[in-house]
Amino acid sequence: MIQGDRVTLPVRIRDAAVASAMFPVPAAAAQAVIAYSGLEVARPLAGRAVCSLAFVRYTDGDLGPYHEFAVTFLVRGTDRVGAFVHWLPVNQAFTLEAGRTIWGFPKEMADIRMDLATRTKRCLVRVDGRTAIEMHVRPGLPVPSGRGAPSVDAYTCMNGVTRRTPWTVAPSGVRMRLGGGASLRLGDHPVAHELRALGLEHARALSAATVDRLRMTFQEAVEIRP
């Protein structure tokens, strides 16, 4: 029960729009950031880990409409590479409570302003009056839609408990740009300082992508490390 309403699993998102970018960061520094999880960053590039930044506008889903920004790292999961969710501000109280209670997602309340209607997608995140991050993403070339819904493992750690959540995604209207395509401005929020220490403020993205419509399914979380 979340704020008097029953949420049943799996939770389904029927319509969301996304803009994202992936950045190479020093593996040792990234490992220090996520050390509290007990997980290990994946190192697809020599000495480098991958940090992904994304902003999402949820239009239709079981948790209602809301905006979200995500800071994630590729990690070595229990049997494959997964995404560790390090920071996940949202702008609505219902999804905040549901995310923290059901999956242990590190959601916190923020002022998230985004513009997905123009060619360059924009998002500004402020927490308690302090700017955390401003991100611009320029879409690239269309990517053919794949068949089926790829499955991803999302990892979280809250109150010392690390969890794995099976997550399926079905994107359409995807555009991607390899090498660049995203720009960041970091503010004075603690997360901004953390990202700046990883070298992200002036880093060149490995890739940037936009998704016109994304459908997702979140299964029940499983504790993997108490």
PyMOL CGO cylinders between C-alpha atoms (Angstrom):
from pymol import cmd
from pymol.cgo import CYLINDER

trace = [
    CYLINDER, 0.00, 0.00, 0.00, 1.47, 3.34, -1.11, 0.3, 1, 1, 1, 1, 1, 1,
    CYLINDER, 1.47, 3.34, -1.11, -0.30, 6.43, 0.21, 0.3, 1, 1, 1, 1, 1, 1,
    CYLINDER, -0.30, 6.43, 0.21, -3.53, 4.45, 0.50, 0.3, 1, 1, 1, 1, 1, 1,
    CYLINDER, -3.53, 4.45, 0.50, -3.32, 2.90, -2.99, 0.3, 1, 1, 1, 1, 1, 1,
    CYLINDER, -3.32, 2.90, -2.99, -2.37, -0.69, -3.76, 0.3, 1, 1, 1, 1, 1, 1,
    CYLINDER, -2.37, -0.69, -3.76, 0.52, -1.12, -6.19, 0.3, 1, 1, 1, 1, 1, 1,
    CYLINDER, 0.52, -1.12, -6.19, 0.68, -4.58, -7.79, 0.3, 1, 1, 1, 1, 1, 1,
    CYLINDER, 0.68, -4.58, -7.79, 3.75, -6.17, -9.34, 0.3, 1, 1, 1, 1, 1, 1,
    CYLINDER, 3.75, -6.17, -9.34, 5.02, -6.15, -11.95, 0.3, 1, 1, 1, 1, 1, 1,
    CYLINDER, 5.02, -6.15, -11.95, 4.75, -2.37, -12.28, 0.3, 1, 1, 1, 1, 1, 1,
    CYLINDER, 4.75, -2.37, -12.28, 4.19, -1.29, -15.86, 0.3, 1, 1, 1, 1, 1, 1,
    CYLINDER, 4.19, -1.29, -15.86, 5.14, 1.93, -17.59, 0.3, 1, 1, 1, 1, 1, 1,
    CYLINDER, 5.14, 1.93, -17.59, 3.15, 2.31, -20.78, 0.3, 1, 1, 1, 1, 1, 1,
    CYLINDER, 3.15, 2.31, -20.78, 4.55, 5.56, -22.13, 0.3, 1, 1, 1, 1, 1, 1,
    CYLINDER, 4.55, 5.56, -22.13, 7.71, 7.47, -21.29, 0.3, 1, 1, 1, 1, 1, 1,
    CYLINDER, 7.71, 7.47, -21.29, 10.17, 9.63, -23.23, 0.3, 1, 1, 1, 1, 1, 1,
    CYLINDER, 10.17, 9.63, -23.23, 13.91, 9.58, -22.53, 0.3, 1, 1, 1, 1, 1, 1,
    CYLINDER, 13.91, 9.58, -22.53, 17.11, 11.45, -23.31, 0.3, 1, 1, 1, 1, 1, 1,
    CYLINDER, 17.11, 11.45, -23.31, 20.39, 9.96, -22.13, 0.3, 1, 1, 1, 1, 1, 1,
    CYLINDER, 20.39, 9.96, -22.13, 24.14, 9.86, -22.54, 0.3, 1, 1, 1, 1, 1, 1,
    CYLINDER, 24.14, 9.86, -22.54, 26.93, 7.50, -21.50, 0.3, 1, 1, 1, 1, 1, 1,
    CYLINDER, 26.93, 7.50, -21.50, 30.30, 8.81, -20.33, 0.3, 1, 1, 1, 1, 1, 1,
    CYLINDER, 30.30, 8.81, -20.33, 33.67, 7.12, -19.68, 0.3, 1, 1, 1, 1, 1, 1,
    CYLINDER, 33.67, 7.12, -19.68, 34.93, 7.79, -16.14, 0.3, 1, 1, 1, 1, 1, 1,
    CYLINDER, 34.93, 7.79, -16.14, 37.98, 6.60, -14.20, 0.3, 1, 1, 1, 1, 1, 1,
    CYLINDER, 37.98, 6.60, -14.20, 37.17, 3.13, -12.91, 0.3, 1, 1, 1, 1, 1, 1,
    CYLINDER, 37.17, 3.13, -12.91, 38.85, 3.59, -9.53, 0.3, 1, 1, 1, 1, 1, 1,
    CYLINDER, 38.85, 3.59, -9.53, 36.95, 6.82, -8.87, 0.3, 1, 1, 1, 1, 1, 1,
    CYLINDER, 36.95, 6.82, -8.87, 33.64, 5.27, -9.95, 0.3, 1, 1, 1, 1, 1, 1,
    CYLINDER, 33.64, 5.27, -9.95, 34.29, 2.26, -7.71, 0.3, 1, 1, 1, 1, 1, 1,
    CYLINDER, 34.29, 2.26, -7.71, 34.83, 4.58, -4.77, 0.3, 1, 1, 1, 1, 1, 1,
    CYLINDER, 34.83, 4.58, -4.77, 31.48, 6.28, -5.47, 0.3, 1, 1, 1, 1, 1, 1,
    CYLINDER, 31.48, 6.28, -5.47, 29.51, 3.01, -5.40, 0.3, 1, 1, 1, 1, 1, 1,
    CYLINDER, 29.51, 3.01, -5.40, 31.58, 1.20, -2.76, 0.3, 1, 1, 1, 1, 1, 1,
    CYLINDER, 31.58, 1.20, -2.76, 28.66, 1.35, -0.32, 0.3, 1, 1, 1, 1, 1, 1,
    CYLINDER, 28.66, 1.35, -0.32, 26.75, -1.10, -2.55, 0.3, 1, 1, 1, 1, 1, 1,
    CYLINDER, 26.75, -1.10, -2.55, 29.29, -3.91, -2.37, 0.3, 1, 1, 1, 1, 1, 1,
    CYLINDER, 29.29, -3.91, -2.37, 29.13, -4.14, -6.18, 0.3, 1, 1, 1, 1, 1, 1,
    CYLINDER, 29.13, -4.14, -6.18, 31.98, -3.83, -8.67, 0.3, 1, 1, 1, 1, 1, 1,
    CYLINDER, 31.98, -3.83, -8.67, 31.92, -1.46, -11.65, 0.3, 1, 1, 1, 1, 1, 1,
    CYLINDER, 31.92, -1.46, -11.65, 32.24, -3.03, -15.06, 0.3, 1, 1, 1, 1, 1, 1,
    CYLINDER, 32.24, -3.03, -15.06, 35.32, -1.94, -17.01, 0.3, 1, 1, 1, 1, 1, 1,
    CYLINDER, 35.32, -1.94, -17.01, 34.51, -2.24, -20.72, 0.3, 1, 1, 1, 1, 1, 1,
    CYLINDER, 34.51, -2.24, -20.72, 37.38, 0.15, -21.51, 0.3, 1, 1, 1, 1, 1, 1,
    CYLINDER, 37.38, 0.15, -21.51, 40.89, -0.16, -20.08, 0.3, 1, 1, 1, 1, 1, 1,
    CYLINDER, 40.89, -0.16, -20.08, 40.85, 1.54, -16.70, 0.3, 1, 1, 1, 1, 1, 1,
    CYLINDER, 40.85, 1.54, -16.70, 37.49, 3.15, -17.40, 0.3, 1, 1, 1, 1, 1, 1,
    CYLINDER, 37.49, 3.15, -17.40, 33.97, 2.57, -16.14, 0.3, 1, 1, 1, 1, 1, 1,
    CYLINDER, 33.97, 2.57, -16.14, 30.74, 3.89, -17.67, 0.3, 1, 1, 1, 1, 1, 1,
    CYLINDER, 30.74, 3.89, -17.67, 28.41, 6.42, -16.05, 0.3, 1, 1, 1, 1, 1, 1,
    CYLINDER, 28.41, 6.42, -16.05, 25.01, 6.96, -17.65, 0.3, 1, 1, 1, 1, 1, 1,
    CYLINDER, 25.01, 6.96, -17.65, 22.92, 10.09, -17.16, 0.3, 1, 1, 1, 1, 1, 1,
    CYLINDER, 22.92, 10.09, -17.16, 19.29, 10.16, -18.25, 0.3, 1, 1, 1, 1, 1, 1,
    CYLINDER, 19.29, 10.16, -18.25, 16.16, 12.24, -17.85, 0.3, 1, 1, 1, 1, 1, 1,
    CYLINDER, 16.16, 12.24, -17.85, 12.74, 10.69, -18.26, 0.3, 1, 1, 1, 1, 1, 1,
    CYLINDER, 12.74, 10.69, -18.26, 9.23, 12.05, -18.62, 0.3, 1, 1, 1, 1, 1, 1,
    CYLINDER, 9.23, 12.05, -18.62, 6.72, 9.40, -17.50, 0.3, 1, 1, 1, 1, 1, 1,
    CYLINDER, 6.72, 9.40, -17.50, 3.34, 10.04, -19.11, 0.3, 1, 1, 1, 1, 1, 1,
    CYLINDER, 3.34, 10.04, -19.11, 1.36, 6.85, -18.49, 0.3, 1, 1, 1, 1, 1, 1,
    CYLINDER, 1.36, 6.85, -18.49, 2.21, 4.21, -15.92, 0.3, 1, 1, 1, 1, 1, 1,
    CYLINDER, 2.21, 4.21, -15.92, 1.19, 2.49, -12.71, 0.3, 1, 1, 1, 1, 1, 1,
    CYLINDER, 1.19, 2.49, -12.71, 3.00, 5.13, -10.63, 0.3, 1, 1, 1, 1, 1, 1,
    CYLINDER, 3.00, 5.13, -10.63, 1.37, 8.09, -12.37, 0.3, 1, 1, 1, 1, 1, 1,
    CYLINDER, 1.37, 8.09, -12.37, 2.97, 10.90, -14.42, 0.3, 1, 1, 1, 1, 1, 1,
    CYLINDER, 2.97, 10.90, -14.42, 6.26, 12.37, -13.21, 0.3, 1, 1, 1, 1, 1, 1,
    CYLINDER, 6.26, 12.37, -13.21, 9.74, 13.55, -14.15, 0.3, 1, 1, 1, 1, 1, 1,
    CYLINDER, 9.74, 13.55, -14.15, 12.93, 11.73, -13.20, 0.3, 1, 1, 1, 1, 1, 1,
    CYLINDER, 12.93, 11.73, -13.20, 16.69, 12.10, -13.55, 0.3, 1, 1, 1, 1, 1, 1,
    CYLINDER, 16.69, 12.10, -13.55, 19.00, 9.11, -13.19, 0.3, 1, 1, 1, 1, 1, 1,
    CYLINDER, 19.00, 9.11, -13.19, 22.70, 8.67, -12.44, 0.3, 1, 1, 1, 1, 1, 1,
    CYLINDER, 22.70, 8.67, -12.44, 23.70, 5.05, -13.01, 0.3, 1, 1, 1, 1, 1, 1,
    CYLINDER, 23.70, 5.05, -13.01, 26.89, 3.00, -13.40, 0.3, 1, 1, 1, 1, 1, 1,
    CYLINDER, 26.89, 3.00, -13.40, 27.46, -0.21, -15.33, 0.3, 1, 1, 1, 1, 1, 1,
    CYLINDER, 27.46, -0.21, -15.33, 28.31, -2.93, -12.81, 0.3, 1, 1, 1, 1, 1, 1,
    CYLINDER, 28.31, -2.93, -12.81, 29.21, -6.59, -12.77, 0.3, 1, 1, 1, 1, 1, 1,
    CYLINDER, 29.21, -6.59, -12.77, 25.98, -8.23, -11.67, 0.3, 1, 1, 1, 1, 1, 1,
    CYLINDER, 25.98, -8.23, -11.67, 25.31, -11.69, -10.32, 0.3, 1, 1, 1, 1, 1, 1,
    CYLINDER, 25.31, -11.69, -10.32, 25.43, -13.25, -13.80, 0.3, 1, 1, 1, 1, 1, 1,
    CYLINDER, 25.43, -13.25, -13.80, 25.69, -10.35, -16.28, 0.3, 1, 1, 1, 1, 1, 1,
    CYLINDER, 25.69, -10.35, -16.28, 26.38, -6.64, -16.52, 0.3, 1, 1, 1, 1, 1, 1,
    CYLINDER, 26.38, -6.64, -16.52, 23.67, -4.51, -14.94, 0.3, 1, 1, 1, 1, 1, 1,
    CYLINDER, 23.67, -4.51, -14.94, 22.90, -0.88, -14.07, 0.3, 1, 1, 1, 1, 1, 1,
    CYLINDER, 22.90, -0.88, -14.07, 23.49, 0.37, -10.54, 0.3, 1, 1, 1, 1, 1, 1,
    CYLINDER, 23.49, 0.37, -10.54, 21.18, 3.30, -9.74, 0.3, 1, 1, 1, 1, 1, 1,
    CYLINDER, 21.18, 3.30, -9.74, 23.18, 5.74, -7.62, 0.3, 1, 1, 1, 1, 1, 1,
    CYLINDER, 23.18, 5.74, -7.62, 20.92, 8.84, -7.63, 0.3, 1, 1, 1, 1, 1, 1,
    CYLINDER, 20.92, 8.84, -7.63, 17.30, 9.13, -8.78, 0.3, 1, 1, 1, 1, 1, 1,
    CYLINDER, 17.30, 9.13, -8.78, 15.54, 12.45, -8.11, 0.3, 1, 1, 1, 1, 1, 1,
    CYLINDER, 15.54, 12.45, -8.11, 11.83, 12.69, -9.00, 0.3, 1, 1, 1, 1, 1, 1,
    CYLINDER, 11.83, 12.69, -9.00, 9.23, 15.44, -8.79, 0.3, 1, 1, 1, 1, 1, 1,
    CYLINDER, 9.23, 15.44, -8.79, 6.21, 13.56, -7.38, 0.3, 1, 1, 1, 1, 1, 1,
    CYLINDER, 6.21, 13.56, -7.38, 5.66, 12.16, -3.88, 0.3, 1, 1, 1, 1, 1, 1,
    CYLINDER, 5.66, 12.16, -3.88, 3.80, 8.97, -4.88, 0.3, 1, 1, 1, 1, 1, 1,
    CYLINDER, 3.80, 8.97, -4.88, 6.56, 7.59, -7.11, 0.3, 1, 1, 1, 1, 1, 1,
    CYLINDER, 6.56, 7.59, -7.11, 9.15, 8.65, -4.52, 0.3, 1, 1, 1, 1, 1, 1,
    CYLINDER, 9.15, 8.65, -4.52, 7.54, 6.55, -1.80, 0.3, 1, 1, 1, 1, 1, 1,
    CYLINDER, 7.54, 6.55, -1.80, 6.78, 3.64, -4.13, 0.3, 1, 1, 1, 1, 1, 1,
    CYLINDER, 6.78, 3.64, -4.13, 10.32, 3.55, -5.52, 0.3, 1, 1, 1, 1, 1, 1,
    CYLINDER, 10.32, 3.55, -5.52, 11.96, 3.60, -2.11, 0.3, 1, 1, 1, 1, 1, 1,
    CYLINDER, 11.96, 3.60, -2.11, 9.53, 1.15, -0.50, 0.3, 1, 1, 1, 1, 1, 1,
    CYLINDER, 9.53, 1.15, -0.50, 9.20, -1.47, -3.25, 0.3, 1, 1, 1, 1, 1, 1,
    CYLINDER, 9.20, -1.47, -3.25, 12.67, -1.54, -4.86, 0.3, 1, 1, 1, 1, 1, 1,
    CYLINDER, 12.67, -1.54, -4.86, 14.96, 0.55, -2.68, 0.3, 1, 1, 1, 1, 1, 1,
    CYLINDER, 14.96, 0.55, -2.68, 15.46, 3.10, -5.46, 0.3, 1, 1, 1, 1, 1, 1,
    CYLINDER, 15.46, 3.10, -5.46, 17.37, 6.16, -4.12, 0.3, 1, 1, 1, 1, 1, 1,
    CYLINDER, 17.37, 6.16, -4.12, 14.61, 8.60, -5.01, 0.3, 1, 1, 1, 1, 1, 1,
    CYLINDER, 14.61, 8.60, -5.01, 14.50, 12.08, -3.55, 0.3, 1, 1, 1, 1, 1, 1,
    CYLINDER, 14.50, 12.08, -3.55, 12.27, 15.06, -4.24, 0.3, 1, 1, 1, 1, 1, 1,
    CYLINDER, 12.27, 15.06, -4.24, 13.56, 17.64, -6.71, 0.3, 1, 1, 1, 1, 1, 1,
    CYLINDER, 13.56, 17.64, -6.71, 12.47, 20.39, -9.03, 0.3, 1, 1, 1, 1, 1, 1,
    CYLINDER, 12.47, 20.39, -9.03, 12.96, 18.81, -12.47, 0.3, 1, 1, 1, 1, 1, 1,
    CYLINDER, 12.96, 18.81, -12.47, 12.28, 20.96, -15.50, 0.3, 1, 1, 1, 1, 1, 1,
    CYLINDER, 12.28, 20.96, -15.50, 12.62, 19.45, -18.93, 0.3, 1, 1, 1, 1, 1, 1,
    CYLINDER, 12.62, 19.45, -18.93, 11.88, 20.26, -22.55, 0.3, 1, 1, 1, 1, 1, 1,
    CYLINDER, 11.88, 20.26, -22.55, 11.49, 17.26, -24.84, 0.3, 1, 1, 1, 1, 1, 1,
    CYLINDER, 11.49, 17.26, -24.84, 9.49, 19.05, -27.54, 0.3, 1, 1, 1, 1, 1, 1,
    CYLINDER, 9.49, 19.05, -27.54, 12.46, 20.73, -29.24, 0.3, 1, 1, 1, 1, 1, 1,
    CYLINDER, 12.46, 20.73, -29.24, 15.20, 19.00, -31.24, 0.3, 1, 1, 1, 1, 1, 1,
    CYLINDER, 15.20, 19.00, -31.24, 17.76, 19.48, -28.48, 0.3, 1, 1, 1, 1, 1, 1,
    CYLINDER, 17.76, 19.48, -28.48, 16.35, 17.90, -25.31, 0.3, 1, 1, 1, 1, 1, 1,
    CYLINDER, 16.35, 17.90, -25.31, 16.98, 19.81, -22.09, 0.3, 1, 1, 1, 1, 1, 1,
    CYLINDER, 16.98, 19.81, -22.09, 16.68, 19.10, -18.38, 0.3, 1, 1, 1, 1, 1, 1,
    CYLINDER, 16.68, 19.10, -18.38, 17.47, 21.12, -15.25, 0.3, 1, 1, 1, 1, 1, 1,
    CYLINDER, 17.47, 21.12, -15.25, 17.51, 19.52, -11.79, 0.3, 1, 1, 1, 1, 1, 1,
    CYLINDER, 17.51, 19.52, -11.79, 17.44, 21.59, -8.60, 0.3, 1, 1, 1, 1, 1, 1,
    CYLINDER, 17.44, 21.59, -8.60, 17.26, 20.19, -5.06, 0.3, 1, 1, 1, 1, 1, 1,
    CYLINDER, 17.26, 20.19, -5.06, 16.41, 22.43, -2.10, 0.3, 1, 1, 1, 1, 1, 1,
    CYLINDER, 16.41, 22.43, -2.10, 17.07, 25.48, -4.25, 0.3, 1, 1, 1, 1, 1, 1,
    CYLINDER, 17.07, 25.48, -4.25, 20.53, 24.28, -5.34, 0.3, 1, 1, 1, 1, 1, 1,
    CYLINDER, 20.53, 24.28, -5.34, 21.35, 23.40, -8.93, 0.3, 1, 1, 1, 1, 1, 1,
    CYLINDER, 21.35, 23.40, -8.93, 22.51, 19.81, -9.30, 0.3, 1, 1, 1, 1, 1, 1,
    CYLINDER, 22.51, 19.81, -9.30, 22.79, 19.41, -13.06, 0.3, 1, 1, 1, 1, 1, 1,
    CYLINDER, 22.79, 19.41, -13.06, 21.66, 20.84, -16.37, 0.3, 1, 1, 1, 1, 1, 1,
    CYLINDER, 21.66, 20.84, -16.37, 21.90, 18.50, -19.35, 0.3, 1, 1, 1, 1, 1, 1,
    CYLINDER, 21.90, 18.50, -19.35, 21.33, 18.96, -23.08, 0.3, 1, 1, 1, 1, 1, 1,
    CYLINDER, 21.33, 18.96, -23.08, 21.09, 16.05, -25.51, 0.3, 1, 1, 1, 1, 1, 1,
    CYLINDER, 21.09, 16.05, -25.51, 21.18, 16.36, -29.30, 0.3, 1, 1, 1, 1, 1, 1,
    CYLINDER, 21.18, 16.36, -29.30, 19.51, 13.45, -31.09, 0.3, 1, 1, 1, 1, 1, 1,
    CYLINDER, 19.51, 13.45, -31.09, 21.37, 11.54, -33.75, 0.3, 1, 1, 1, 1, 1, 1,
    CYLINDER, 21.37, 11.54, -33.75, 20.36, 9.13, -36.48, 0.3, 1, 1, 1, 1, 1, 1,
    CYLINDER, 20.36, 9.13, -36.48, 17.29, 6.87, -36.31, 0.3, 1, 1, 1, 1, 1, 1,
    CYLINDER, 17.29, 6.87, -36.31, 17.93, 3.37, -34.97, 0.3, 1, 1, 1, 1, 1, 1,
    CYLINDER, 17.93, 3.37, -34.97, 15.77, 0.48, -36.24, 0.3, 1, 1, 1, 1, 1, 1,
    CYLINDER, 15.77, 0.48, -36.24, 13.46, -0.91, -33.59, 0.3, 1, 1, 1, 1, 1, 1,
    CYLINDER, 13.46, -0.91, -33.59, 14.44, -4.34, -32.31, 0.3, 1, 1, 1, 1, 1, 1,
    CYLINDER, 14.44, -4.34, -32.31, 12.12, -7.21, -31.63, 0.3, 1, 1, 1, 1, 1, 1,
    CYLINDER, 12.12, -7.21, -31.63, 11.07, -8.21, -28.15, 0.3, 1, 1, 1, 1, 1, 1,
    CYLINDER, 11.07, -8.21, -28.15, 11.76, -6.45, -24.87, 0.3, 1, 1, 1, 1, 1, 1,
    CYLINDER, 11.76, -6.45, -24.87, 15.39, -6.59, -23.68, 0.3, 1, 1, 1, 1, 1, 1,
    CYLINDER, 15.39, -6.59, -23.68, 15.86, -7.48, -20.03, 0.3, 1, 1, 1, 1, 1, 1,
    CYLINDER, 15.86, -7.48, -20.03, 18.17, -5.49, -17.76, 0.3, 1, 1, 1, 1, 1, 1,
    CYLINDER, 18.17, -5.49, -17.76, 19.08, -5.97, -14.11, 0.3, 1, 1, 1, 1, 1, 1,
    CYLINDER, 19.08, -5.97, -14.11, 18.75, -2.77, -12.09, 0.3, 1, 1, 1, 1, 1, 1,
    CYLINDER, 18.75, -2.77, -12.09, 20.70, -2.69, -8.82, 0.3, 1, 1, 1, 1, 1, 1,
    CYLINDER, 20.70, -2.69, -8.82, 20.05, -0.45, -5.83, 0.3, 1, 1, 1, 1, 1, 1,
    CYLINDER, 20.05, -0.45, -5.83, 21.40, -0.04, -2.31, 0.3, 1, 1, 1, 1, 1, 1,
    CYLINDER, 21.40, -0.04, -2.31, 19.43, 1.59, 0.48, 0.3, 1, 1, 1, 1, 1, 1,
    CYLINDER, 19.43, 1.59, 0.48, 20.01, 1.39, 4.24, 0.3, 1, 1, 1, 1, 1, 1,
    CYLINDER, 20.01, 1.39, 4.24, 22.80, -1.11, 3.68, 0.3, 1, 1, 1, 1, 1, 1,
    CYLINDER, 22.80, -1.11, 3.68, 20.66, -3.54, 1.63, 0.3, 1, 1, 1, 1, 1, 1,
    CYLINDER, 20.66, -3.54, 1.63, 21.61, -4.20, -1.99, 0.3, 1, 1, 1, 1, 1, 1,
    CYLINDER, 21.61, -4.20, -1.99, 18.82, -5.36, -4.29, 0.3, 1, 1, 1, 1, 1, 1,
    CYLINDER, 18.82, -5.36, -4.29, 18.46, -6.59, -7.86, 0.3, 1, 1, 1, 1, 1, 1,
    CYLINDER, 18.46, -6.59, -7.86, 15.32, -5.76, -9.85, 0.3, 1, 1, 1, 1, 1, 1,
    CYLINDER, 15.32, -5.76, -9.85, 14.60, -7.49, -13.20, 0.3, 1, 1, 1, 1, 1, 1,
    CYLINDER, 14.60, -7.49, -13.20, 13.60, -4.77, -15.65, 0.3, 1, 1, 1, 1, 1, 1,
    CYLINDER, 13.60, -4.77, -15.65, 12.42, -5.06, -19.25, 0.3, 1, 1, 1, 1, 1, 1,
    CYLINDER, 12.42, -5.06, -19.25, 12.42, -2.20, -21.75, 0.3, 1, 1, 1, 1, 1, 1,
    CYLINDER, 12.42, -2.20, -21.75, 10.72, -1.81, -25.12, 0.3, 1, 1, 1, 1, 1, 1,
    CYLINDER, 10.72, -1.81, -25.12, 11.82, 1.41, -26.89, 0.3, 1, 1, 1, 1, 1, 1,
    CYLINDER, 11.82, 1.41, -26.89, 10.54, 2.91, -30.12, 0.3, 1, 1, 1, 1, 1, 1,
    CYLINDER, 10.54, 2.91, -30.12, 11.46, 6.08, -31.96, 0.3, 1, 1, 1, 1, 1, 1,
    CYLINDER, 11.46, 6.08, -31.96, 15.12, 5.77, -30.98, 0.3, 1, 1, 1, 1, 1, 1,
    CYLINDER, 15.12, 5.77, -30.98, 17.80, 8.14, -32.28, 0.3, 1, 1, 1, 1, 1, 1,
    CYLINDER, 17.80, 8.14, -32.28, 21.46, 7.73, -31.37, 0.3, 1, 1, 1, 1, 1, 1,
    CYLINDER, 21.46, 7.73, -31.37, 24.69, 9.66, -31.79, 0.3, 1, 1, 1, 1, 1, 1,
    CYLINDER, 24.69, 9.66, -31.79, 28.09, 8.04, -31.25, 0.3, 1, 1, 1, 1, 1, 1,
    CYLINDER, 28.09, 8.04, -31.25, 30.79, 10.24, -29.77, 0.3, 1, 1, 1, 1, 1, 1,
    CYLINDER, 30.79, 10.24, -29.77, 29.42, 13.42, -28.23, 0.3, 1, 1, 1, 1, 1, 1,
    CYLINDER, 29.42, 13.42, -28.23, 25.88, 14.69, -28.46, 0.3, 1, 1, 1, 1, 1, 1,
    CYLINDER, 25.88, 14.69, -28.46, 25.49, 15.72, -24.82, 0.3, 1, 1, 1, 1, 1, 1,
    CYLINDER, 25.49, 15.72, -24.82, 26.61, 18.68, -22.73, 0.3, 1, 1, 1, 1, 1, 1,
    CYLINDER, 26.61, 18.68, -22.73, 26.48, 19.19, -18.95, 0.3, 1, 1, 1, 1, 1, 1,
    CYLINDER, 26.48, 19.19, -18.95, 26.52, 22.08, -16.52, 0.3, 1, 1, 1, 1, 1, 1,
    CYLINDER, 26.52, 22.08, -16.52, 27.07, 21.11, -12.91, 0.3, 1, 1, 1, 1, 1, 1,
    CYLINDER, 27.07, 21.11, -12.91, 25.99, 23.24, -9.95, 0.3, 1, 1, 1, 1, 1, 1,
    CYLINDER, 25.99, 23.24, -9.95, 26.78, 23.33, -6.23, 0.3, 1, 1, 1, 1, 1, 1,
    CYLINDER, 26.78, 23.33, -6.23, 24.70, 20.37, -5.02, 0.3, 1, 1, 1, 1, 1, 1,
    CYLINDER, 24.70, 20.37, -5.02, 26.73, 17.50, -3.45, 0.3, 1, 1, 1, 1, 1, 1,
    CYLINDER, 26.73, 17.50, -3.45, 25.92, 15.21, -6.38, 0.3, 1, 1, 1, 1, 1, 1,
    CYLINDER, 25.92, 15.21, -6.38, 27.25, 17.88, -8.75, 0.3, 1, 1, 1, 1, 1, 1,
    CYLINDER, 27.25, 17.88, -8.75, 30.56, 17.88, -6.85, 0.3, 1, 1, 1, 1, 1, 1,
    CYLINDER, 30.56, 17.88, -6.85, 30.62, 14.08, -7.05, 0.3, 1, 1, 1, 1, 1, 1,
    CYLINDER, 30.62, 14.08, -7.05, 30.08, 14.09, -10.81, 0.3, 1, 1, 1, 1, 1, 1,
    CYLINDER, 30.08, 14.09, -10.81, 32.63, 16.88, -11.26, 0.3, 1, 1, 1, 1, 1, 1,
    CYLINDER, 32.63, 16.88, -11.26, 35.20, 14.77, -9.40, 0.3, 1, 1, 1, 1, 1, 1,
    CYLINDER, 35.20, 14.77, -9.40, 34.59, 12.02, -11.98, 0.3, 1, 1, 1, 1, 1, 1,
    CYLINDER, 34.59, 12.02, -11.98, 35.51, 14.47, -14.73, 0.3, 1, 1, 1, 1, 1, 1,
    CYLINDER, 35.51, 14.47, -14.73, 32.02, 14.61, -16.19, 0.3, 1, 1, 1, 1, 1, 1,
    CYLINDER, 32.02, 14.61, -16.19, 31.62, 18.36, -16.54, 0.3, 1, 1, 1, 1, 1, 1,
    CYLINDER, 31.62, 18.36, -16.54, 33.89, 18.51, -19.59, 0.3, 1, 1, 1, 1, 1, 1,
    CYLINDER, 33.89, 18.51, -19.59, 33.81, 14.85, -20.66, 0.3, 1, 1, 1, 1, 1, 1,
    CYLINDER, 33.81, 14.85, -20.66, 32.90, 13.81, -24.18, 0.3, 1, 1, 1, 1, 1, 1,
    CYLINDER, 32.90, 13.81, -24.18, 30.02, 11.33, -24.23, 0.3, 1, 1, 1, 1, 1, 1,
    CYLINDER, 30.02, 11.33, -24.23, 30.57, 7.87, -25.64, 0.3, 1, 1, 1, 1, 1, 1,
    CYLINDER, 30.57, 7.87, -25.64, 27.04, 8.07, -27.01, 0.3, 1, 1, 1, 1, 1, 1,
    CYLINDER, 27.04, 8.07, -27.01, 23.81, 10.01, -26.66, 0.3, 1, 1, 1, 1, 1, 1,
    CYLINDER, 23.81, 10.01, -26.66, 20.30, 8.78, -27.35, 0.3, 1, 1, 1, 1, 1, 1,
    CYLINDER, 20.30, 8.78, -27.35, 16.68, 9.89, -27.34, 0.3, 1, 1, 1, 1, 1, 1,
    CYLINDER, 16.68, 9.89, -27.34, 13.62, 7.65, -27.17, 0.3, 1, 1, 1, 1, 1, 1,
    CYLINDER, 13.62, 7.65, -27.17, 10.20, 8.93, -28.22, 0.3, 1, 1, 1, 1, 1, 1,
    CYLINDER, 10.20, 8.93, -28.22, 8.32, 6.15, -26.48, 0.3, 1, 1, 1, 1, 1, 1,
    CYLINDER, 8.32, 6.15, -26.48, 9.55, 3.68, -23.92, 0.3, 1, 1, 1, 1, 1, 1,
    CYLINDER, 9.55, 3.68, -23.92, 7.54, 0.93, -22.30, 0.3, 1, 1, 1, 1, 1, 1,
    CYLINDER, 7.54, 0.93, -22.30, 8.95, -0.74, -19.19, 0.3, 1, 1, 1, 1, 1, 1,
    CYLINDER, 8.95, -0.74, -19.19, 8.16, -3.44, -16.67, 0.3, 1, 1, 1, 1, 1, 1,
    CYLINDER, 8.16, -3.44, -16.67, 9.64, -3.63, -13.18, 0.3, 1, 1, 1, 1, 1, 1,
    CYLINDER, 9.64, -3.63, -13.18, 9.50, -6.96, -11.34, 0.3, 1, 1, 1, 1, 1, 1,
    CYLINDER, 9.50, -6.96, -11.34, 9.87, -7.53, -7.61, 0.3, 1, 1, 1, 1, 1, 1,
    CYLINDER, 9.87, -7.53, -7.61, 13.24, -6.67, -6.08, 0.3, 1, 1, 1, 1, 1, 1,
    CYLINDER, 13.24, -6.67, -6.08, 15.43, -9.45, -4.70, 0.3, 1, 1, 1, 1, 1, 1,
    CYLINDER, 15.43, -9.45, -4.70, 17.89, -8.83, -1.84, 0.3, 1, 1, 1, 1, 1, 1,
    CYLINDER, 17.89, -8.83, -1.84, 21.36, -9.97, -2.82, 0.3, 1, 1, 1, 1, 1, 1,
    CYLINDER, 21.36, -9.97, -2.82, 23.43, -8.48, 0.01, 0.3, 1, 1, 1, 1, 1, 1,
    CYLINDER, 23.43, -8.48, 0.01, 22.12, -7.64, 3.49, 0.3, 1, 1, 1, 1, 1, 1,
]
cmd.load_cgo(trace, "trace")
